[in-house]
């Protein structure tokens, strides 16, 4: 398939969940290229898949039409961030309520506020936020890896210990007895 078809399929897929870090990096790239905050929000919002970026376009339009920062980021424009889809139940059900679009909206509304009101560059704040998120996710991955190794140790030990005894220890003890 051609790359334009793949882009079209990615943008129109409702089964994808967008990593908030991807959206954040896309906005950083747009802002580094020199575009304004509303244009960066609109550009990134227009390419996110499955309707995830519609709220970014809504916020951008509200800012361009003269709404205040708090009005533009209110629930009027940022409501229904994620398109309706079948939610998978998991043991982390309490985390299902907060999706990636909500996380990205919270990050952007806080991180871009000073830049919008004071005219300072938003890139250092967004870059620091990105690094903090990456470090947090690395720590979470390490913790989950540790938990998994502990959970696997007992069953694996219970399987290998009898085999080790039968193949290694018992024959050695039996050979010493003869």
C-alpha positions, -999 to 999 in steps of 0.1 A, spaced: 0 0 0 11 35 -7 21 58 22 -8 81 17 -32 52 21 -15 41 53 -17 77 66 -54 78 58 -60 45 76 -40 56 107 -59 89 110 -93 73 106 -87 44 129 -108 45 160 -91 14 176 -58 32 183 -50 48 216 -26 77 211 4 79 234 3 114 250 40 116 246 36 114 208 12 143 208 35 163 230 65 156 208 45 166 177 35 199 193 71 205 204 83 200 168 55 223 155 65 250 180 102 247 172 94 253 136 81 287 146 43 284 143 20 300 169 5 279 197 -30 278 181 -15 268 147 6 241 164 -25 227 182 -45 227 150 -18 211 129 -13 183 155 -50 179 161 -57 174 124 -34 144 121 -41 125 153 -61 93 145 -97 84 153 -109 118 163 -84 122 192 -73 155 178 -107 171 173 -105 187 207 -70 202 199 -86 218 168 -115 231 189 -91 247 214 -71 262 186 -102 277 169 -114 291 203 -81 308 208 -81 322 173 -116 335 178 -105 355 209 -116 333 238 -95 335 269 -71 307 277 -94 292 304 -125 295 281 -106 277 253 -95 249 276 -129 246 293 -151 215 289 -170 232 261 -141 226 238 -122 198 255 -154 177 262 -155 141 249 -118 140 242 -118 104 232 -141 89 206 -165 62 218 -151 28 216 -153 -5 235 -134 -2 267 -113 -32 276 -118 -42 311 -86 -48 330 -74 -52 365 -64 -15 363 -101 -4 358 -96 28 378 -71 39 352 -95 33 323 -113 65 331 -82 87 323 -73 82 287 -43 96 268 -63 126 254 -72 137 289 -36 135 300 -24 154 270 -51 181 275 -40 186 311 -4 188 302 -9 213 274 -33 235 293 -8 239 321 24 239 302 14 264 275 -4 288 298 26 309 307 37 311 271 2 322 260 -1 349 287 35 361 289 49 353 254 77 331 266 89 301 246 69 270 254 95 246 241 117 243 273 86 237 295 73 211 271 107 194 267 110 192 305 76 177 307 84 152 281 116 141 299 98 139 332 71 117 316 97 94 300 115 90 334 83 83 351 73 57 326 108 41 329 104 39 366 69 24 362 84 -2 338 112 -11 363 87 -15 391 64 -37 370 94 -58 358 104 -63 394 68 -74 404 67 -98 374 100 -114 383 88 -120 418 56 -135 405 74 -158 381 101 -169 406 79 -191 427 62 -211 399 94 -215 380 112 -226 411 85 -251 420 88 -266 385 126 -267 383 135 -277 418 119 -312 416 136 -317 382 169 -306 396 165 -330 425 156 -359 403 183 -354 376 211 -339 397 210 -346 434 194 -380 437 217 -397 411 247 -381 427 237 -393 462 229 -428 448 263 -430 431 280 -422 464 261 -449 482 273 -477 459 
